[in-house]
Amino acid sequence: MLKLAVDGGPKVFETPAPIAEWPPIYPETGKKLLDVYNSRRWSFYGPEETLFNREFAEFTGADTSIMMANGTVTLEMAMQALDIGSGDEVIVPAHTWLATGEAVVYRGAVPVIVDIDPETLCIDPAKIEEAITPKTKAIIPVHLFGSFADMEAIMAIAEKYQLKVIEDCAHSPGGFWRGKHVGTIGDVGSFSFQQSKCLASGEGGACITNNEDIAETLGRLSHIGYQFGAKQGQKCTPPPLGLICHNYRVTDFQAVILRDQLKHLREDSLLRERNAEYLRKKLDAIPGIRVQARSKDATLQSYYVFAIMVDHNRLKPGITRTEVIAALNAEGVMVEAGWGFPMYRQILWTVPEEKYRISSNAVAEDIVINQLMQMSLSWLMMPESELDKIAEAFEKVMGHYYSEEK
Ligand SMILES: Cc1ncc(COP(=O)(O)O)c(C=O)c1O
């Protein structure tokens, strides 16, 4: 057996892996950015924002898209538009970025944490009903990393208990579930366009919806009360009394970047999905390693992150996920532990215990803290010969660290 690179042996990737530079840069976008700059029309439903909203709605099949400042306020505004606030409870998955839960807290509502499914890592629908109380108003399923939440089961529960559903699609622009773009199944779909995302404009986000009234409210909420599409200074009907509105606008600079990226989204998603499946076959064959399950109902699975679990109960004495990650890194494969902890234990989570409730979390506690390793989407955009080397590195490391005995 070849010596591990971490122990001074040869590296699998002798030269750095040719991972995709992300976010992508298209020369034509630079020119358009300059045009926006020269136009002096930078904000307030400028032409580019208006077009992106139209094109994103068309791409996702939603009636309306409303761009906003980021993928946290999109969640917050979706809840406000659905009249969720103080005294209400909202069900969220135990593992997600903390914004999903904190947005609930911004509304003065209580996030109720429900465990994740061990295969898809998305909220486990079998554990939702036991978390429901008379105060429950909504469920926020997150389509996490490279899988989708089980929307069939979630929509059935929502219907049974008359709950709203906000899909957190921060990771999944380009993803289609049973032929529908994610975010169009529940009441509102919430997207993030932050720097690292599949569509990335530095900062940014959007809500999509098929409900005209919700769209109208979301437009007003994020544009300090202006009617959706109304330009600065343009006469429009005032917002209803009591609708407390915000300035969560974006600029045309972001919209220009996103419009060009959107043209490539389908092709990029197909490439990432094909490569993820290629890599999955290879990694799932290695003892002690498994890949996050693709949603069984995915038409096209979007990948923001490629997530791999190591069976920490089958590692040699003294070896944990930390050593596995260090060994893979030494071979030239940049896996990381990601956020490291379930949402309510992440270092930036500051919500006091009395302001949220844990209904179930055993699976998340084990998987997220002991098993989860992740690679960014850039790793899924390389030729198969490079993916082979990733698999080779995993095989080499697990060859040293895996133990037949439990
Ligand atoms: C699942 C999830 N939801 C929401 C967000 C919030 O998005 P933003 O960073 O644009 O506020 C993120 C950001 O990473 C996320 O991963």
The ligand as an SDF file (V2000), in Angstrom:
LIG
                    3D

 16 16  0  0  0  0  0  0  0  0999 V2000
  -29.5060   26.9440    3.3470 C   0  0  0  0  0  0  0  0  0  0  0  0
  -29.2560   28.4190    3.3450 C   0  0  0  0  0  0  0  0  0  0  0  0
  -30.2870   29.2580    3.5600 N   0  0  0  0  0  0  0  0  0  0  0  0
  -30.1270   30.5840    3.5720 C   0  0  0  0  0  0  0  0  0  0  0  0
  -28.8850   31.1450    3.3450 C   0  0  0  0  0  0  0  0  0  0  0  0
  -28.7410   32.6290    3.4440 C   0  0  0  0  0  0  0  0  0  0  0  0
  -28.3200   33.2350    2.2840 O   0  0  0  0  0  0  0  0  0  0  0  0
  -27.4940   34.6120    2.3120 P   0  0  0  0  0  0  0  0  0  0  0  0
  -26.0940   34.2810    2.6900 O   0  0  0  0  0  0  0  0  0  0  0  0
  -27.6170   35.0720    0.8890 O   0  0  0  0  0  0  0  0  0  0  0  0
  -28.1720   35.5150    3.2580 O   0  0  0  0  0  0  0  0  0  0  0  0
  -27.7890   30.3160    3.0970 C   0  0  0  0  0  0  0  0  0  0  0  0
  -26.4580   30.9060    2.8520 C   0  0  0  0  0  0  0  0  0  0  0  0
  -25.4580   30.2640    2.7660 O   0  0  0  0  0  0  0  0  0  0  0  0
  -27.9670   28.9100    3.1090 C   0  0  0  0  0  0  0  0  0  0  0  0
  -26.9450   28.0810    2.9310 O   0  0  0  0  0  0  0  0  0  0  0  0
  1  2  1  0
  2  3  1  0
  2 15  2  0
  3  4  2  0
  4  5  1  0
  5  6  1  0
  5 12  2  0
  6  7  1  0
  7  8  1  0
  8  9  2  0
  8 10  1  0
  8 11  1  0
 12 13  1  0
 12 15  1  0
 13 14  2  0
 15 16  1  0
M  END
$$$$
